[in-house]
Amino acid sequence: MQKKMRAMLGGAMLALVAAQAQAANYATCILDKAPGAVNDIAAQAVHQVCLKANPGAIQAVPQGSGRGLMGYNSGAECVVAKAKDTRSNQAAAMIGVSCRRLYDEPNPFSDPNFGKDLQK
């Protein structure tokens, strides 16, 4: 009985973490919904859905915020994994921008907001 309770609690915690990790910002929303888009109309709809849920769009996503133990090592690695089966050029471009924003390291020479607290 105690093992079942632990398993149920563990499953509930995993589901909670997965729900929070899914579409936490515009870039993750794009990466959840755009891969596999077969035309630009579908890609535009993905953009509209993600923009409605995340009004700040890609500008509100901190550079490199997806980096970590469970993330990709680079934006290029993410693009290869996420865009390889996407026929829509627009969706593939949105995936590329999102991957690079999440997984490429911040560059203090190209980011005017590097080191600034943007959450004020």
C-alpha positions as CSV (number, residue, x, y, z in Angstrom):
1,M,0.0,0.0,0.0
2,Q,2.8,2.4,0.9
3,K,4.6,1.6,-2.4
4,K,1.5,2.5,-4.3
5,M,1.2,5.8,-2.5
6,R,4.8,6.6,-3.2
7,A,4.4,5.8,-6.8
8,M,1.3,7.9,-7.1
9,L,2.9,10.8,-5.3
10,G,6.0,10.5,-7.5
11,G,3.8,10.4,-10.7
12,A,1.9,13.5,-9.5
13,M,5.1,15.4,-8.8
14,L,6.5,14.4,-12.2
15,A,3.3,15.6,-13.9
16,L,3.5,18.9,-12.0
17,V,7.1,19.5,-13.0
18,A,6.4,18.6,-16.6
19,A,3.4,20.9,-16.8
20,Q,5.4,23.8,-15.4
21,A,8.3,23.1,-17.8
22,Q,6.1,23.0,-20.8
23,A,5.6,26.4,-22.5
24,A,7.1,28.4,-19.8
25,N,7.8,31.2,-22.3
26,Y,7.4,32.1,-25.9
27,A,10.5,30.1,-27.1
28,T,9.5,26.9,-25.3
29,C,5.9,27.3,-26.6
30,I,7.3,27.5,-30.2
31,L,9.5,24.5,-29.5
32,D,6.5,22.6,-28.2
33,K,4.1,23.4,-31.1
34,A,6.1,24.3,-34.2
35,P,8.1,21.1,-35.0
36,G,6.4,19.1,-37.7
37,A,4.4,22.0,-39.1
38,V,3.8,21.3,-42.8
39,N,2.9,24.7,-44.0
40,D,3.3,28.4,-43.2
41,I,-0.4,28.8,-42.3
42,A,0.1,26.3,-39.4
43,A,3.3,28.1,-38.4
44,Q,1.5,31.5,-38.3
45,A,-1.2,29.9,-36.1
46,V,1.5,28.5,-33.7
47,H,3.0,32.1,-33.5
48,Q,-0.4,33.5,-32.7
49,V,-1.1,30.9,-30.0
50,C,2.3,31.4,-28.4
51,L,2.2,35.2,-28.6
52,K,-1.2,35.2,-26.9
53,A,0.1,33.1,-24.1
54,N,3.4,35.0,-23.9
55,P,2.8,38.6,-25.0
56,G,6.5,39.6,-24.5
57,A,7.4,37.2,-27.4
58,I,11.0,36.2,-28.0
59,Q,12.3,39.5,-26.5
60,A,11.1,38.5,-23.1
61,V,13.1,35.3,-23.1
62,P,16.6,35.7,-21.5
63,Q,19.5,34.7,-23.8
64,G,20.8,31.2,-22.7
65,S,17.9,30.6,-20.3
66,G,17.4,27.0,-21.5
67,R,21.0,25.9,-20.8
68,G,21.5,23.4,-18.1
69,L,21.9,19.7,-17.4
70,M,18.7,18.7,-19.2
71,G,19.0,21.1,-22.1
72,Y,20.8,21.1,-25.4
73,N,24.5,22.1,-25.6
74,S,23.9,24.7,-28.2
75,G,21.2,26.4,-30.3
76,A,22.4,24.5,-33.4
77,E,22.0,21.1,-31.6
78,C,18.4,22.1,-30.7
79,V,17.7,23.2,-34.3
80,V,18.9,19.8,-35.7
81,A,16.7,17.9,-33.2
82,K,13.6,20.1,-33.5
83,A,13.4,21.3,-37.1
84,K,14.6,18.3,-39.0
85,D,11.0,17.1,-39.9
86,T,9.5,20.5,-40.2
87,R,8.4,21.3,-43.8
88,S,7.3,24.9,-43.2
89,N,10.2,27.3,-43.7
90,Q,8.5,29.8,-41.4
91,A,8.2,27.2,-38.6
92,A,11.8,26.1,-39.1
93,A,12.9,29.8,-38.8
94,M,10.9,30.3,-35.6
95,I,12.4,27.1,-34.2
96,G,15.9,28.3,-35.1
97,V,15.3,31.7,-33.4
98,S,13.9,30.0,-30.3
99,C,16.6,27.4,-30.1
100,R,19.4,30.0,-30.4
101,R,17.7,32.2,-27.7
102,L,17.3,29.4,-25.3
103,Y,20.6,27.4,-25.8
104,D,23.3,29.7,-27.2
105,E,25.5,31.4,-24.5
106,P,24.9,35.1,-23.8
107,N,27.3,37.3,-25.6
108,P,28.1,40.5,-23.7
109,F,29.3,42.2,-26.8
110,S,26.1,41.8,-28.8
111,D,23.5,42.0,-26.0
112,P,22.9,45.5,-24.8
113,N,21.0,44.2,-21.8
114,F,23.7,41.8,-20.7
115,G,24.1,41.9,-16.9
116,K,21.0,44.1,-16.4
117,D,18.0,43.0,-14.3
118,L,15.1,43.1,-16.8
119,Q,12.5,41.9,-14.3
120,K,12.0,45.3,-12.7
